[in-house]
Amino acid sequence: MNGTQSVDAPWGVSVFGAASVDAAPDLARLRVAIERTRNKPGEAFAATRGGVNRIREVLRGHRIPDTAVSTSRSPWTYGSGRMFLGYECTASFVIELRDPDIPQTVLVDVVEAGANQVRGVEFDVRTRKELRAQARTAAVAGA
């Protein structure tokens, strides 16, 4: 025996089906962050907290509910080689917008409020699960 196996007579049925469903985006997610570096950890936290509060106020001004915004904070010691530069505190935001026509306006306003990192803008649909089910049904029918 040479160590390989093969099927002399293939058996079974193999089919392929594909389908796609088009949908206009009705949701946008902005990923932004505030990063502040200060000489003392408390100062870094305070500077970041001030920016977080300003961004929250801007979002409320756009009538974006707090439940559509998630945040996380992380403190880090920041340095390069042997030179200490300070303590860094970062607060990250994921802002979900139900109106896909306003991301630019909201993005400009949160940057003006203190966000100094834009990590991405994503467009999506709220009915993703239903659209996948439709595509799957059409693919099976096509197969």
C-alpha positions in Angstrom: 0.0 0.0 0.0 1.4 3.4 -0.9 -0.2 5.4 2.0 -2.8 7.2 -0.1 -6.4 6.6 -0.4 -8.7 7.3 -3.3 -12.3 6.7 -4.2 -12.5 4.6 -7.3 -16.2 5.4 -7.9 -17.4 8.7 -6.6 -20.8 8.6 -4.9 -23.3 11.1 -3.7 -24.6 14.4 -5.0 -22.9 17.7 -4.6 -24.8 21.0 -5.3 -24.0 24.6 -5.0 -26.3 27.6 -4.6 -25.5 31.2 -4.1 -27.7 34.3 -3.6 -27.3 37.8 -2.4 -29.8 40.3 -1.0 -29.2 44.1 -1.4 -30.1 46.5 1.3 -29.4 50.2 1.9 -27.5 50.9 5.2 -29.7 52.2 8.0 -27.2 52.2 10.7 -23.7 53.6 11.2 -21.1 53.0 13.9 -18.4 55.5 14.7 -15.4 54.3 16.6 -13.5 57.2 18.2 -11.2 57.6 21.2 -9.8 60.3 23.5 -6.2 59.8 24.5 -4.5 62.1 27.1 -1.0 62.0 28.4 -0.1 63.8 31.6 2.7 63.8 34.2 0.5 62.3 36.9 -2.0 59.4 36.6 -4.8 61.5 38.3 -4.2 64.3 35.8 -4.5 61.9 32.9 -7.7 60.5 34.2 -9.1 63.9 34.9 -8.2 65.2 31.4 -9.8 62.2 29.8 -12.9 62.3 32.0 -13.4 66.0 30.9 -13.3 64.9 27.3 -15.7 62.0 27.9 -18.2 64.4 29.5 -17.9 66.9 26.6 -18.4 64.1 24.0 -21.4 62.7 25.9 -23.0 66.2 25.9 -22.4 66.6 22.1 -24.1 63.2 21.5 -27.0 64.1 23.7 -27.3 67.3 21.6 -27.7 65.1 18.6 -30.4 63.2 20.4 -28.3 60.0 20.5 -29.4 58.0 23.6 -26.8 56.9 26.1 -27.7 53.3 25.3 -26.4 53.7 21.7 -22.9 54.6 23.1 -20.5 52.2 24.7 -17.2 53.3 26.3 -14.1 51.8 27.8 -11.2 53.3 29.5 -7.6 52.1 30.0 -4.7 53.7 31.8 -1.1 53.1 30.6 2.3 54.2 31.6 3.7 55.9 28.5 7.3 56.1 27.6 9.9 55.7 24.8 13.0 53.8 25.6 14.4 55.2 28.9 12.6 58.5 28.6 9.4 58.8 30.7 6.8 60.8 28.9 3.9 60.5 31.4 0.8 58.6 32.1 -1.7 57.9 29.3 -5.4 57.4 29.7 -7.6 56.4 26.8 -11.4 56.4 26.6 -12.8 54.6 23.5 -16.3 55.1 22.2 -18.5 53.1 19.8 -21.4 55.3 18.8 -24.3 53.7 17.0 -26.3 56.0 14.8 -29.8 55.1 13.5 -29.6 57.7 10.8 -26.9 56.8 8.3 -26.9 60.4 6.9 -25.4 62.1 10.0 -22.1 60.4 10.7 -20.0 63.2 9.3 -21.7 65.9 11.4 -21.5 63.8 14.6 -17.8 62.9 13.8 -16.9 66.5 13.4 -18.6 67.5 16.6 -17.0 64.7 18.7 -13.6 65.6 17.4 -14.2 69.2 18.2 -15.3 68.0 21.7 -12.0 66.3 22.3 -11.8 63.0 20.5 -8.3 62.7 19.0 -8.5 59.3 17.4 -10.9 58.1 14.7 -10.7 54.4 14.6 -13.3 53.7 12.0 -16.8 54.3 10.5 -18.9 51.3 9.6 -22.2 51.2 7.8 -24.6 48.3 8.5 -28.3 47.3 8.4 -30.4 46.6 11.5 -32.1 43.6 9.8 -28.9 41.7 9.0 -30.3 38.5 10.5 -33.4 38.6 8.4 -31.5 39.4 5.2 -29.1 36.5 5.8 -32.1 34.2 6.2 -33.5 35.5 2.9 -30.2 35.0 1.1 -29.9 31.5 2.5 -33.4 30.5 1.4 -32.7 31.9 -2.1 -29.4 30.0 -2.3 -31.0 26.7 -1.3 -33.7 27.3 -3.9 -31.0 28.1 -6.5 -29.1 24.9 -5.7 
